[in-house]
């Protein structure tokens, strides 16, 4: 779906991915993922209009602590970033990984960013 013009480049807006499945354990074609736009103050009216269209819905994430890791590079290497959090960081920390979905906070629009230049922060919920 095309986004309304007011959301495409609205100041303060950013993209968030919500990853429900572990990419190390789930086949790529079965991974559940929501692609989200968090509108800045200037885009709030356009966002309300978008939510009235079929196929769009408002989502909320849980409040709490998250482990953060910056991923740089193509999606084909995302498994190694998640593996670092699961297999290396988590066992040595005092935290437990939560079953809540991970968040991916994008520095720029992921669809218009060259794959080798892709940058986003993975926020993995911890307890």
C-alpha positions in Angstrom: 0.0 0.0 0.0 1.2 3.5 -0.7 1.5 5.8 2.3 -0.2 9.2 2.3 2.3 11.9 1.2 2.3 13.4 4.7 3.8 10.3 6.2 6.4 9.5 3.6 9.0 12.0 4.8 7.4 13.6 7.9 9.9 15.0 10.3 10.1 12.9 13.5 8.5 9.8 11.9 10.4 6.6 11.9 10.0 2.9 11.0 9.8 0.0 13.4 9.8 -3.7 12.7 8.2 -6.1 15.2 9.7 -9.6 14.9 7.7 -12.3 16.5 9.9 -15.3 15.6 13.5 -16.3 16.1 15.2 -16.2 12.7 17.6 -19.0 13.8 14.7 -21.4 14.5 11.9 -20.4 12.1 12.0 -20.9 8.3 12.2 -17.6 6.5 8.8 -18.0 4.8 7.2 -18.6 8.2 8.6 -15.7 10.1 5.9 -13.3 11.4 6.7 -9.6 11.2 4.9 -6.3 11.4 6.3 -3.3 9.5 5.3 -0.2 11.4 5.5 3.6 11.0 5.7 5.8 14.1 4.4 9.2 13.0 6.0 12.4 14.2 3.8 15.2 15.6 3.5 16.7 12.1 2.1 13.5 10.7 -0.5 12.6 13.3 -3.5 13.6 11.2 -2.2 11.6 8.2 -1.7 8.6 10.5 -5.3 8.7 11.7 -6.5 8.7 8.1 -4.2 5.7 7.3 -5.7 3.7 10.2 -9.2 4.1 8.7 -8.0 2.1 5.6 -8.4 -1.7 5.4 -5.2 -3.6 6.3 -3.8 -1.0 8.7 -4.0 -1.1 12.5 -2.5 0.5 15.5 0.0 -1.5 17.6 1.6 -1.0 21.0 4.7 -2.5 22.3 5.4 -3.5 25.9 7.1 -1.2 28.3 10.2 -2.5 30.0 13.8 -3.2 29.5 15.4 -4.1 26.2 18.9 -5.3 25.2 20.1 -3.1 22.2 22.3 -4.1 19.3 23.0 -2.1 16.1 22.8 -4.2 13.0 24.7 -3.0 9.9 24.4 -4.6 6.5 21.9 -6.6 4.6 19.0 -8.6 5.9 20.8 -11.8 4.9 23.1 -11.2 7.9 20.4 -10.5 10.4 20.6 -14.0 11.9 24.1 -13.3 13.1 23.0 -10.2 15.0 20.2 -12.0 16.7 22.6 -14.9 17.5 25.0 -12.5 19.2 22.2 -11.4 21.5 20.8 -14.9 22.2 24.0 -16.9 22.3 26.8 -14.5 23.5 25.3 -11.5 25.3 22.4 -13.2 27.1 24.3 -16.1 28.8 26.8 -13.6 30.3 24.3 -11.1 31.5 22.1 -11.0 34.6 19.0 -10.8 32.4 16.7 -13.4 30.8 15.4 -13.0 27.3 11.6 -12.4 27.3 9.1 -14.2 25.0 7.8 -10.8 23.8 8.6 -9.8 20.2 11.9 -8.0 19.4 11.8 -4.5 17.9 13.9 -3.2 15.0 14.3 0.6 15.0 15.4 1.9 11.6 17.7 4.9 11.1 16.1 5.5 7.7 13.3 4.1 5.5 14.3 0.4 5.0 12.6 0.1 1.6 14.7 2.9 0.1 18.0 2.1 1.7 20.6 0.1 -0.2 20.9 -3.3 1.5 24.7 -3.0 2.2 24.0 0.3 3.9 21.1 -0.9 6.0 21.3 0.2 9.7 18.9 -0.5 12.5 18.9 -1.2 16.2 17.5 -4.5 17.5 15.8 -4.1 20.8 15.3 -7.5 22.4 13.0 -7.6 25.5 14.7 -8.8 28.7 13.5 -9.5 32.2 
